[in-house]
Amino acid sequence: MDVFWAAPVVSRTLTAAAFAQSLLVHGGLMNVQLVLFHLPWIFKIFPDVWRLVTPFLLTGPGFDFIFDLYFLYKYATGLERDSPRFPLPGDFFIYIVFVGTVIMIMEADKPQAFCRLHLRGHDIHSRYDKAVRGLNLDLLISLITALMYTYGQVNIGTKASFYVVQIPIELLPWATIILTMVLKGWPTAQVALCGIVAAHLYEFLTRIYPTFGHGRNFIWTPDIVKRWFGAQNMSQTHRAYGTSYRPADRETQDRAATASGNSWFPGGAWNGRGAGRRLGGN
């Protein structure tokens, strides 16, 4: 449990939620219709707003349950904790929201590709054929390939293990899509490809266009989101690419609070100066 709680908050929350929901669905304890992404069920008088999140928390059946959770945790943690692309608290959360939104726009009400989702030993199309035909169950695979793509762009030049071979890490999402196409067919690979499109759009808007096109960064983290993730309790350090923030230790915080007191000016240079004297006086 110490390893879990030591993981970044967004990554561990995503992984835990995906584990719990997938376990309930695949175990037959939750009706799969409750987690589907379907626009008419969202845009109605009493919208099912949870459907904006739950499609990203459903893994595949069988061994896919293990592999999906592993890849989700591995690449989400690697980006949230170590990536210079997300230096500020809440940056990774905004990345997930943006990528998820783009994926949902591209995948809205397309024929669902996860045709082999089994519940209690039955093919979902035989049990819920009319209920789920044309709906999306497989948005998690798009999110995972998006994480892989961004992780590869951050770590260009390194190698990654793809089963028994070593490949450049930036090729990992493409190799995953090829394998997905071989094992599950083109429709599922097409869904996974949407994750790469979404991640590249984020890359273009936040790095490529501002850096090489001298344009503005159109995606930023609002102050309220930074406060949600404790930006006010983080200390700042500089590194090769961007700025990182880490929690300040208690002793440092106490010294800072004592030094600054209730003054309008920061502590440090003004402390220990002694009492002031009037010019011209003794």
C-alpha positions in Angstrom: 0.0 0.0 0.0 2.9 2.3 0.6 3.8 2.1 -3.1 0.3 3.0 -4.1 0.0 6.0 -1.8 3.4 7.2 -2.9 2.3 7.3 -6.5 1.1 10.7 -8.0 -2.5 11.4 -7.1 -4.0 11.5 -10.6 -2.3 8.3 -11.7 -3.2 6.3 -8.6 -6.8 7.6 -8.7 -7.2 6.6 -12.4 -5.7 3.2 -11.8 -7.7 2.4 -8.7 -11.0 3.6 -10.3 -10.3 1.5 -13.4 -9.5 -1.5 -11.3 -12.7 -1.2 -9.2 -15.1 -0.5 -12.1 -13.6 -3.2 -14.4 -13.7 -5.7 -11.6 -17.4 -5.0 -11.0 -18.3 -5.1 -14.7 -16.3 -8.2 -15.6 -17.4 -9.9 -12.4 -21.1 -9.3 -13.4 -21.8 -7.1 -10.4 -22.4 -4.0 -12.4 -24.5 -3.6 -15.5 -22.2 -2.6 -18.4 -24.9 -0.2 -19.7 -24.2 2.1 -16.8 -20.7 2.9 -18.0 -21.2 3.3 -21.7 -20.4 6.5 -23.6 -23.5 7.5 -25.6 -24.3 11.1 -26.3 -28.1 10.9 -26.1 -27.7 9.6 -22.6 -25.5 12.6 -21.7 -27.3 15.5 -23.4 -30.8 15.1 -21.9 -32.9 16.8 -19.3 -31.3 14.7 -16.5 -27.8 13.9 -18.0 -25.8 10.9 -17.1 -22.7 13.0 -16.5 -20.7 10.1 -15.1 -20.5 8.7 -18.7 -17.9 11.4 -19.5 -15.5 9.5 -17.2 -16.6 5.8 -16.9 -15.7 4.8 -20.5 -12.1 5.5 -19.7 -12.2 3.2 -16.7 -13.2 -0.1 -18.3 -10.4 -2.5 -19.2 -10.5 -5.4 -21.5 -11.4 -8.9 -20.3 -9.0 -11.7 -19.3 -5.3 -10.8 -19.5 -6.3 -7.4 -20.9 -7.5 -6.6 -17.4 -4.0 -6.9 -16.1 -2.1 -5.4 -19.0 -4.4 -2.4 -19.3 -4.0 -1.6 -15.6 -0.3 -2.1 -15.8 0.3 0.2 -18.8 -2.1 2.8 -17.5 -0.3 3.0 -14.1 3.2 2.8 -15.7 2.9 5.6 -18.2 0.6 7.8 -16.2 3.0 7.7 -13.3 6.0 8.2 -15.5 4.5 11.4 -17.0 2.9 12.8 -13.8 5.9 12.3 -11.6 9.0 12.7 -13.9 8.0 14.5 -17.1 9.2 18.1 -17.7 6.1 18.6 -19.8 4.0 18.8 -16.6 6.0 20.9 -14.2 3.2 22.6 -12.3 0.7 20.9 -10.0 -2.5 20.1 -11.9 -0.8 20.1 -15.4 -1.2 16.4 -15.8 -4.8 16.6 -14.8 -5.5 19.1 -17.5 -3.6 16.9 -20.0 -5.9 14.0 -19.1 -9.0 16.2 -19.4 -7.9 17.6 -22.8 -6.9 14.2 -24.3 -10.1 12.5 -23.0 -12.2 15.3 -24.5 -10.6 14.9 -27.9 -11.0 11.2 -27.8 -14.7 11.4 -27.0 -15.3 13.9 -29.8 -13.6 11.6 -32.3 -15.3 8.4 -30.9 -18.8 9.8 -30.3 -21.3 7.1 -31.1 -19.0 5.2 -33.5 -19.6 1.4 -33.7 -17.9 0.0 -30.6 -14.8 -2.1 -31.4 -14.4 -4.1 -28.2 -16.5 -6.9 -29.5 -15.1 -9.6 -27.3 -16.0 -8.1 -23.9 -17.2 -11.1 -21.9 -19.5 -10.9 -18.9 -20.2 -14.1 -17.0 -18.8 -16.1 -19.9 -21.1 -14.6 -22.5 -20.2 -12.4 -25.4 -21.6 -8.9 -24.8 -23.2 -8.8 -28.2 -25.3 -11.9 -27.4 -26.4 -10.5 -24.0 -26.8 -6.8 -24.7 -26.9 -6.7 -28.5 -29.7 -4.1 -28.8 -28.6 -2.1 -25.7 -24.9 -1.6 -26.6 -24.6 -1.9 -30.4 -22.8 1.1 -31.7 -21.8 2.3 -28.3 -18.2 2.7 -27.0 -16.7 0.5 -24.4 -13.1 0.8 -25.3 -12.0 4.4 -24.7 -9.3 3.3 -22.2 -7.2 1.8 -25.0 -7.2 5.3 -26.6 -6.1 6.9 -23.3 -3.3 4.4 -22.9 -1.9 4.9 -26.4 -2.1 8.7 -25.8 0.0 8.2 -22.6 2.5 6.1 -24.5 2.8 8.7 -27.3 3.5 11.5 -24.9 5.8 9.4 -22.8 7.7 8.5 -26.0 8.0 12.2 -27.0 9.4 13.1 -23.6 12.0 10.3 -23.6 13.1 10.3 -27.3 16.4 8.5 -27.7 15.8 5.8 -25.1 14.8 2.2 -25.7 11.7 0.4 -24.6 10.9 -3.3 -24.2 8.2 -4.5 -26.5 7.7 -8.0 -25.4 11.0 -9.7 -26.5 12.5 -6.9 -28.6 14.0 -3.5 -27.8 12.6 -0.6 -29.9 12.9 3.2 -29.8 10.4 4.4 -27.2 8.8 6.9 -29.6 7.8 3.9 -31.8 6.1 2.1 -28.9 2.5 3.4 -29.5 2.8 2.5 -33.2 4.0 -1.0 -32.4 1.1 -1.3 -29.9 -1.4 -0.3 -32.6 0.0 -2.8 -35.1 -0.2 -5.6 -32.5 -3.8 -4.5 -31.6 -4.8 -4.6 -35.2 -3.3 -8.2 -35.5 -5.0 -9.5 -32.4 -8.3 -7.5 -32.2 -8.8 -6.2 -35.7 -8.7 -2.8 -37.4 -11.8 -1.3 -35.6 -10.1 -1.6 -32.2 -6.7 -0.4 -33.7 -8.6 2.6 -35.1 -9.9 3.5 -31.7 -6.4 3.2 -30.3 -5.1 5.5 -33.0 -7.5 8.3 -31.8 -5.3 8.4 -28.6 -2.2 9.2 -30.7 -4.1 11.9 -32.5 -5.3 13.5 -29.2 -1.9 13.3 -27.7 -0.2 14.8 -30.8 -2.8 17.7 -30.8 -1.8 18.4 -27.2 1.9 18.3 -28.2 1.3 20.7 -31.0 -0.7 23.2 -29.0 1.6 23.2 -26.0 5.1 22.8 -27.4 5.4 22.7 -31.2 3.3 25.7 -32.1 4.5 28.0 -29.2 8.2 26.9 -29.8 8.5 26.8 -33.5 5.5 28.9 -34.6 6.1 31.6 -32.0 2.4 31.4 -31.1 0.7 31.3 -27.7 0.1 28.2 -25.6 -3.6 27.6 -25.8 -3.7 25.1 -23.0 -2.9 26.2 -19.5 -3.7 25.1 -15.9 -6.1 27.4 -14.2 -5.1 28.7 -10.7 -8.0 26.9 -9.1 -6.8 23.5 -10.4 -3.3 24.3 -9.1 -4.7 25.0 -5.7 -6.6 21.7 -5.8 -3.3 20.0 -6.2 -1.5 22.0 -3.5 0.5 24.4 -5.5 0.6 26.7 -2.5 2.5 24.1 -0.6 5.1 23.3 -3.3 8.7 24.6 -3.5 10.2 25.5 -6.8 13.3 24.1 -8.5 14.6 24.7 -12.0 15.8 21.9 -14.4 16.8 21.6 -18.0 13.3 21.7 -19.4 10.8 23.7 -17.5 10.3 24.1 -13.7 9.5 21.5 -11.2 7.7 21.8 -7.9 8.2 19.6 -4.9 6.5 19.7 -1.4 8.5 21.9 1.0 9.6 20.1 4.1 8.0 21.1 7.4 11.2 22.6 8.8 11.6 24.8 5.8 8.0 26.0 6.0 8.3 26.8 9.7 11.5 28.8 9.2 9.9 30.7 6.3 6.8 31.4 8.4 8.9 32.6 11.4 11.2 34.7 9.1 8.3 36.5 7.3 6.1 37.0 10.4 3.2 39.4 9.6 5.3 41.8 7.7 4.4 43.1 4.2 8.0 42.3 3.2 9.5 38.8 2.9 11.9 37.7 5.6 15.6 37.2 5.0 17.4 40.4 4.0 15.3 42.6 6.3 15.6 40.3 9.4 18.3 41.0 12.0 18.8 44.6 10.9 18.1 46.0 14.3 16.0 49.0 15.3 15.9 51.9 12.8 17.2 55.4 13.7 16.0 58.8 12.5 18.4 60.5 10.1 20.3 63.3 11.8 19.7 61.8 15.2 22.1 60.3 17.7 
